[in-house]
Amino acid sequence: MKIIVAKTAGFCMGVRRAVEMVLDAPGKHRQPICTFGPLIHNPQVLELLEEKGMSAIDRIPAKGEGTVLIRAHGVPPETKSGLKAAGFNVIDATCPRVIKVQTIIARHARQNHAAIIIGNRDHPEVIGLLGYAGDNGHVVDNMADLDSLPAFDQAIIVAQTTQNMQFFESVKAWAAANHPHYKVFDTICDSTAKRQAEVRQLAGAVDAIVVVGGRNSGNTQRLAELARESGKPTYHIETEADLDIDALAGTERIGLTAGASTPHWIIRRVFRRLETIPTRRDAGWRRILFNMQRGLLLTNIYVAAGAGCLSYACSRLLEAPRVFPSVLVAVLYVLSMHLLNHLTGSQEDRYNDPGRAAFYTGHQFFLGLLAVVAGGAGLLTAYAMGTWPFFILLAMSLLGLSYNLRWLPGATGHYRRIKDIPGSKTILIALAWGVVTTVFPALTGAGRAGLGAAAVFFWATGMVFVRTAFFDLLDMQGDRIVGKETLPILFGEKKTILMLKAMILAIIVVLGGAGSVGLLPSLGYALAVCPVFIGLVVNAYLKGHMLPGIRLEFLVETLFVLTGLITVAWTVLGMG
């Protein structure tokens, strides 16, 4: 089965802006925080805002306190002024594209133009637009109503930003034929146009289409309508729980798209559920392979094995005399820390990966016991290696254990835990892996040191940094919801992607350069394949060829297993 996800699926610019504004509001504006009307048309987002104490009000009180955010759809101008008069600190989260339409209407209303608004008269965006038209506003949602309008001396025609493109083209043709003096403005958001064009294109390439989004979302409803018009079976769902797996079981190609108010974390959850369909109908090797991959990822066994492989590769690069103790320490430490961090900080998994969250909740005792046993065994192994390895690993373990915990029981303020320090997760994980995979082999005895060891440390740390920052990129919306300031949230998506590409290039240059001047053995040239590999995976994701799910996650973690396989092959062939 093949799943094709529309490139435009998920939050549009205006919705993302509104959601980020409301999530950032508690730390910037006077509390309590509320929104005037539902911020966007997505029940899951509204539910999480309620959980955070940010409710929606639907009328202007006599006296207001705190901060109110204007919804993404906008409101009539008198509503905004009424909220300010009531005493609210008003933050306007209206989509910039909607503001553009409001401005067009207001400017022409002052010149006594009639405003013909093509849209749903009950939609909040249209209600807001009517407020800018004054007494000269007219809402039309079908050609019959358009024909029934009186002829105006001067008029403008605008569209609700999420209006159906085909219908608006008909309106433009009507205006050209009947009232050529009317001014027509193309105000349908380009994001809406792209989504509608893409769903038509998608329909021609798949056997069924799944449309994800709120049932009261106008733009999502239109996507579902267009999909149905294609004749392909169409399923409009709000979450993965609404999926009819049995109905989709025999489908070879499934198209997945989503409305502009659908968060990416919901799309990911739907994709992960669709990913399991072949395993339900196939009792053969595909099902076994998928379940094995999922089990290895959920238990962090595959991640720990990757750490062991990376440690082995570093040991060979450093020409360390003893390999096994440091490899074992890397496996045990990474297994223990990853398990404990998921057990103590799984709040973001509720959005990013609810399957993982449920797994850790359901197997809390066993996974906790495994983490403690692995951590203890790692310390014993480090103790057998010597005093320095033991105390280094002990300090790292204590730091890892305290990552999700408050510094002091009564600590207050913004930075109450290491986890609260912006970007700390990616940097600390990369450094911890670098130490356990590079420093520990160096502590086993004579081997390469100085610049050669520094190059190996940079290679290992850099690859873990790229891997972790890439996962942070996939989890941006879920992390923002729980207030987790990862590097992508701190610097933004585009800058983070540039950072990853620069890091990958730097790793290749350092590894190749160190090998060319004799700082590293020839194995270094072979291991340059690894940063190229992760670069290709990241690029495939950015181009839409790979999608977030079990297979992508497994492929990324395979990066470290690859280092071990290359090293073993190089050693067996006697090329080192």
NORLIN-V166687 format. One record per residue. N is the residue number from 1. RES is the residue in one small letter. SS is DSSP state (2 for helix, 1 for strand, 0 for the rest). PHI is phi in whole degrees, 0 to 359 (* if undefined). PSI is psi in whole degrees, -180 to 180 (none if undefined). Layout:
n,res,ss,phi,psi
N,RES,SS,PHI,PSI
N,RES,SS,PHI,PSI
This chain:
n,res,ss,phi,psi
1,m,0,*,139
2,k,1,243,133
3,i,1,249,122
4,i,1,249,119
5,v,1,259,131
6,a,0,298,137
7,k,0,295,-29
8,t,0,268,4
9,a,0,296,138
10,g,0,103,-172
11,f,0,313,132
12,c,0,274,175
13,m,2,302,-45
14,g,2,294,-41
15,v,2,291,-44
16,r,2,301,-43
17,r,2,299,-45
18,a,2,295,-44
19,v,2,295,-43
20,e,2,295,-37
21,m,2,297,-43
22,v,2,286,-34
23,l,2,289,-31
24,d,2,276,-14
25,a,2,300,-42
26,p,0,303,-31
27,g,0,271,-4
28,k,0,239,-27
29,h,0,233,165
30,r,0,297,135
31,q,0,261,159
32,p,0,286,160
33,i,1,256,135
34,c,1,215,171
35,t,1,239,151
36,f,1,268,106
37,g,0,78,166
38,p,0,301,130
39,l,0,305,-48
40,i,0,219,171
41,h,0,268,69
42,n,0,213,113
43,p,2,297,-30
44,q,2,290,-40
45,v,2,294,-42
46,l,2,296,-35
47,e,2,295,-43
48,l,2,290,-31
49,l,2,293,-38
50,e,2,299,-41
51,e,2,297,-31
52,k,0,274,5
53,g,0,83,16
54,m,0,252,93
55,s,1,269,174
56,a,1,251,139
57,i,1,249,149
58,d,0,242,6
59,r,0,213,161
60,i,0,270,117
61,p,0,286,165
62,a,0,296,-37
63,k,0,222,125
64,g,0,248,157
65,e,0,221,156
66,g,0,82,-150
67,t,1,238,137
68,v,1,239,134
69,l,1,258,131
70,i,1,289,132
71,r,0,299,161
72,a,0,300,-27
73,h,0,284,-14
74,g,0,86,169
75,v,0,219,163
76,p,0,299,151
77,p,2,301,-34
78,e,2,292,-27
79,t,2,292,-45
80,k,2,298,-46
81,s,2,293,-33
82,g,2,292,-37
83,l,2,294,-41
84,k,2,294,-41
85,a,2,295,-29
86,a,0,286,-13
87,g,0,110,5
88,f,0,284,147
89,n,1,277,112
90,v,1,262,124
91,i,1,247,124
92,d,1,270,108
93,a,0,258,18
94,t,0,301,137
95,c,0,303,134
96,p,2,304,-31
97,r,2,291,-35
98,v,2,289,-40
99,i,2,301,-38
100,k,2,300,-43
101,v,2,292,-42
102,q,2,303,-42
103,t,2,295,-42
104,i,2,300,-47
105,i,2,296,-46
106,a,2,298,-42
107,r,2,297,-43
108,h,2,281,-25
109,a,2,295,-36
110,r,0,293,-21
111,q,0,261,13
112,n,0,67,30
113,h,0,277,142
114,a,1,285,145
115,a,1,246,113
116,i,1,263,114
117,i,1,255,118
118,i,1,272,108
119,g,0,176,-175
120,n,0,274,117
121,r,0,298,-21
122,d,0,267,-3
123,h,0,285,137
124,p,2,301,-33
125,e,2,296,-43
126,v,2,292,-40
127,i,2,300,-42
128,g,2,295,-42
129,l,2,296,-39
130,l,2,300,-33
131,g,2,297,-27
132,y,2,273,-14
133,a,2,272,-15
134,g,2,68,-134
135,d,2,275,-1
136,n,2,254,22
137,g,1,264,139
138,h,1,222,125
139,v,1,258,134
140,v,1,228,133
141,d,0,232,9
142,n,0,204,163
143,m,2,291,-31
144,a,2,297,-45
145,d,2,296,-34
146,l,2,295,-43
147,d,2,293,-27
148,s,2,278,-8
149,l,0,290,147
150,p,0,290,161
151,a,0,280,126
152,f,0,259,146
153,d,0,295,-39
154,q,0,213,134
155,a,1,205,156
156,i,1,240,153
157,i,1,237,123
158,v,1,232,166
159,a,1,236,146
160,q,0,308,137
161,t,0,297,-19
162,t,0,251,22
163,q,0,289,158
164,n,0,292,125
165,m,2,298,-42
166,q,2,297,-42
167,f,2,295,-41
168,f,2,293,-33
169,e,2,296,-37
170,s,2,295,-39
171,v,2,296,-43
172,k,2,297,-40
173,a,2,294,-40
174,w,2,299,-46
175,a,2,296,-42
176,a,2,297,-36
177,a,2,278,-35
178,n,2,252,-34
179,h,0,219,70
180,p,0,297,-16
181,h,0,278,-10
182,y,0,291,141
183,k,1,271,124
184,v,1,251,128
185,f,0,246,127
186,d,0,280,92
187,t,0,254,5
188,i,0,291,130
189,c,0,301,138
190,d,2,298,-27
191,s,2,295,-42
192,t,2,296,-44
193,a,2,299,-43
194,k,2,295,-42
195,r,2,299,-45
196,q,2,292,-39
197,a,2,293,-39
198,e,2,290,-36
199,v,2,292,-33
200,r,2,294,-42
201,q,2,294,-41
202,l,2,298,-39
203,a,2,301,-30
204,g,0,281,-10
205,a,0,248,-3
206,v,0,230,172
207,d,0,260,-19
208,a,1,204,155
209,i,1,233,133
210,v,1,251,123
211,v,1,250,123
212,v,1,252,130
213,g,0,160,166
214,g,0,301,140
215,r,0,291,-19
216,n,0,260,12
217,s,0,273,118
218,g,2,301,-46
219,n,2,291,-32
220,t,2,290,-41
221,q,2,301,-40
222,r,2,292,-36
223,l,2,298,-42
224,a,2,295,-39
225,e,2,297,-44
226,l,2,296,-38
227,a,2,295,-42
228,r,2,293,-36
229,e,2,298,-24
230,s,0,287,-15
231,g,0,90,-5
232,k,0,276,145
233,p,1,304,128
234,t,1,236,136
235,y,1,235,111
236,h,1,267,114
237,i,1,234,160
238,e,0,261,-38
239,t,0,219,176
240,e,2,297,-23
241,a,2,293,-22
242,d,2,275,-7
243,l,0,294,134
244,d,0,266,87
245,i,2,299,-39
246,d,2,297,-40
247,a,2,293,-29
248,l,2,266,-5
249,a,0,303,-35
250,g,0,265,9
251,t,0,275,131
252,e,0,274,-38
253,r,1,230,122
254,i,1,243,129
255,g,1,265,138
256,l,1,233,120
257,t,1,226,171
258,a,1,206,153
259,g,0,289,169
260,a,0,292,-16
261,s,0,255,15
262,t,0,265,121
263,p,0,293,151
264,h,2,295,-28
265,w,2,292,-28
266,i,2,285,-40
267,i,2,300,-42
268,r,2,299,-42
269,r,2,295,-39
270,v,2,294,-43
271,f,2,300,-44
272,r,2,299,-36
273,r,2,290,-42
274,l,2,297,-33
275,e,2,300,-26
276,t,0,275,-9
277,i,2,303,-48
278,p,2,300,-32
279,t,2,286,-21
280,r,2,282,-34
281,r,2,262,-11
282,d,0,243,115
283,a,0,269,6
284,g,0,271,-149
285,w,2,292,-31
286,r,2,298,-43
287,r,2,294,-43
288,i,2,298,-45
289,l,2,296,-45
290,f,2,297,-47
291,n,2,295,-34
292,m,2,294,-45
293,q,2,301,-47
294,r,2,298,-44
295,g,2,296,-42
296,l,2,294,-35
297,l,2,286,-45
298,l,2,298,-40
299,t,0,275,-5
300,n,0,67,13
301,i,2,293,-39
302,y,2,292,-38
303,v,2,297,-44
304,a,2,295,-40
305,a,2,297,-38
306,g,2,297,-40
307,a,2,298,-40
308,g,2,296,-42
309,c,2,296,-42
310,l,2,296,-41
311,s,2,298,-41
312,y,2,296,-43
313,a,2,297,-43
314,c,2,296,-40
315,s,2,300,-42
316,r,2,290,-38
317,l,2,297,-38
318,l,2,277,-8
319,e,0,56,43
320,a,0,291,141
321,p,0,289,-31
322,r,0,238,127
323,v,0,255,-45
324,f,2,301,-47
325,p,2,302,-44
326,s,2,290,-35
327,v,2,297,-44
328,l,2,296,-41
329,v,2,299,-44
330,a,2,299,-46
331,v,2,299,-49
332,l,2,291,-42
333,y,2,296,-50
334,v,2,296,-42
335,l,2,300,-47
336,s,2,297,-48
337,m,2,292,-42
338,h,2,294,-40
339,l,2,297,-47
340,l,2,294,-38
341,n,2,291,-34
342,h,2,288,-33
343,l,2,287,-35
344,t,2,261,-13
345,g,0,223,50
346,s,0,267,10
347,q,0,300,-42
348,e,0,291,-25
349,d,2,296,-23
350,r,2,301,-33
351,y,2,262,-47
352,n,2,287,-39
353,d,0,207,78
354,p,2,299,-27
355,g,2,296,-41
356,r,2,293,-43
357,a,2,301,-44
358,a,2,295,-38
359,f,2,297,-44
360,y,2,289,-33
361,t,2,291,-40
362,g,2,284,-23
363,h,0,237,36
364,q,2,301,-46
365,f,2,295,-50
366,f,2,298,-45
367,l,2,292,-37
368,g,2,296,-43
369,l,2,296,-43
370,l,2,299,-40
371,a,2,297,-44
372,v,2,294,-44
373,v,2,297,-45
374,a,2,296,-42
375,g,2,296,-44
376,g,2,296,-43
377,a,2,296,-36
378,g,2,295,-42
379,l,2,295,-40
380,l,2,295,-40
381,t,2,295,-42
382,a,2,295,-38
383,y,2,297,-38
384,a,2,292,-25
385,m,2,283,-25
386,g,0,144,175
387,t,2,294,-49
388,w,2,299,-48
389,p,2,303,-39
390,f,2,296,-50
391,f,2,289,-32
392,i,2,295,-47
393,l,2,292,-36
394,l,2,297,-46
395,a,2,297,-42
396,m,2,295,-38
397,s,2,293,-42
398,l,2,295,-38
399,l,2,295,-42
400,g,2,294,-39
401,l,2,294,-32
402,s,0,271,-1
403,y,0,302,-44
404,n,0,263,3
405,l,0,256,152
406,r,1,292,148
407,w,0,300,-45
408,l,0,227,150
409,p,0,308,-36
410,g,0,256,19
411,a,0,297,138
412,t,0,231,179
413,g,0,98,-178
414,h,0,285,-40
415,y,0,257,79
416,r,0,269,-18
417,r,1,221,162
418,i,2,301,-36
419,k,2,303,-28
420,d,2,281,-13
421,i,0,287,123
422,p,0,306,130
423,g,0,75,3
424,s,2,296,-37
425,k,2,302,-55
426,t,2,297,-45
427,i,2,292,-46
428,l,2,292,-38
429,i,2,296,-44
430,a,2,298,-44
431,l,2,293,-41
432,a,2,298,-46
433,w,2,297,-40
434,g,2,299,-43
435,v,2,295,-49
436,v,2,288,-26
437,t,2,262,-18
438,t,2,244,-47
439,v,2,291,-42
440,f,2,297,-44
441,p,2,300,-36
442,a,2,293,-27
443,l,0,280,-6
444,t,0,279,-9
445,g,0,148,-163
446,a,0,298,146
447,g,0,175,-169
448,r,0,292,140
449,a,0,223,-170
450,g,0,65,-134
451,l,2,295,-32
452,g,2,297,-46
453,a,2,295,-38
454,a,2,296,-39
455,a,2,295,-41
456,v,2,295,-43
457,f,2,299,-43
458,f,2,296,-42
459,w,2,300,-51
460,a,2,294,-48
461,t,2,296,-41
462,g,2,297,-42
463,m,2,292,-38
464,v,2,293,-37
465,f,2,300,-47
466,v,2,298,-46
467,r,2,300,-47
468,t,2,289,-42
469,a,2,294,-33
470,f,2,294,-44
471,f,2,296,-37
472,d,2,298,-36
473,l,2,297,-42
474,l,2,292,-28
475,d,0,259,16
476,m,2,306,-49
477,q,2,292,-42
478,g,2,295,-39
479,d,2,294,-40
480,r,2,295,-37
481,i,2,300,-40
482,v,0,269,5
483,g,0,80,22
484,k,0,270,117
485,e,0,267,84
486,t,0,277,173
487,l,2,301,-43
488,p,2,298,-34
489,i,2,287,-36
490,l,2,290,-46
491,f,2,257,-16
492,g,0,96,159
493,e,2,296,-47
494,k,2,295,-45
495,k,2,294,-35
496,t,2,294,-41
497,i,2,298,-43
498,l,2,298,-38
499,m,2,297,-43
500,l,2,297,-45
501,k,2,296,-41
502,a,2,295,-40
503,m,2,295,-43
504,i,2,300,-45
505,l,2,297,-42
506,a,2,297,-40
507,i,2,298,-45
508,i,2,297,-44
509,v,2,296,-46
510,v,2,296,-44
511,l,2,294,-46
512,g,2,294,-41
513,g,2,295,-43
514,a,2,296,-37
515,g,2,290,-38
516,s,2,292,-26
517,v,0,258,10
518,g,0,83,10
519,l,0,286,-23
520,l,0,229,154
521,p,0,290,172
522,s,0,298,-19
523,l,2,305,-30
524,g,2,302,-36
525,y,2,296,-42
526,a,2,294,-37
527,l,2,285,-9
528,a,2,294,-15
529,v,2,299,-32
530,c,2,295,-50
531,p,2,295,-31
532,v,2,296,-41
533,f,2,300,-50
534,i,2,292,-30
535,g,2,296,-40
536,l,2,293,-38
537,v,2,295,-47
538,v,2,299,-44
539,n,2,295,-39
540,a,2,296,-38
541,y,2,294,-45
542,l,2,296,-30
543,k,0,274,-1
544,g,0,85,9
545,h,0,279,-20
546,m,0,229,143
547,l,0,237,150
548,p,0,301,128
549,g,0,174,-174
550,i,2,301,-44
551,r,2,294,-41
552,l,2,295,-46
553,e,2,299,-43
554,f,2,295,-40
555,l,2,295,-41
556,v,2,297,-45
557,e,2,292,-23
558,t,2,294,-18
559,l,2,312,-46
560,f,2,281,-33
561,v,2,297,-36
562,l,2,299,-37
563,t,2,299,-40
564,g,2,292,-42
565,l,2,296,-43
566,i,2,297,-42
567,t,2,295,-43
568,v,2,298,-47
569,a,2,299,-42
570,w,2,297,-40
571,t,2,290,-45
572,v,2,298,-39
573,l,0,282,-4
574,g,0,69,31
575,m,0,263,-5
576,g,0,281,none
